[in-house]
């Protein structure tokens, strides 16, 4: 699957399967990875492994 950052050249965007809302260097890679994980319906499985981090009391 081809992806392009939000501020990519229009020709690159034209050939991408997914165009990020975020620009390069502003979280586009993370956005794309989260898109793939959600599309594979693995979001809950993956994030549940890190639940202990969010539940900690500091």
N, C-alpha and C positions, 0 to 999 in steps of 0.2 A: 504494500500500500504506500503510495507516494503522498507526502504532505508538504505543505509550504507554510512558512511563517507569514503573519499578517502583512508585513512590509516587504514581501518578496516581489520580484519583478513580475509584471502581469503575465508574461509568457510562462513563467514557472507556475503561477497560480492556475493558469489555464489547464495545465497537465496534471495538477495534483488531485488526488481523490478527496483530500481533506485540506482545507485552508484554515489555519488557526486564527482566532480573533486577536491573539496577542502577537506582538512583534518579536523579532529575533532578539534575544538577550533580555526579554521581559516575561519569560515564563511560557513561551510557545512549546518548548519540548515537553514540559510537564503537562500542559494542556493536551497535547497529542497522546502522551502515554496514558493519561486518565481517560481519554476518549476510547482508546483501544481496550483498556481494562474493563470499562463499563460496557462496551459493545460485546465483550466476551462473557459478560455477566459474572465477572470474578471480583468485582469491587468489594463486596462484603467479605468474601473469603480472605482477600489480601489485607484489608484494613482491620479485620478482626484480630489478626496476628499482632497488631500494634495497639490494641485497645488498652492494655495495661499502662501505656505511656500517657494516654489521655485521662485515665482514671486515677492517676497518682495524686496524692495530696502533698503539696510542697509546703 
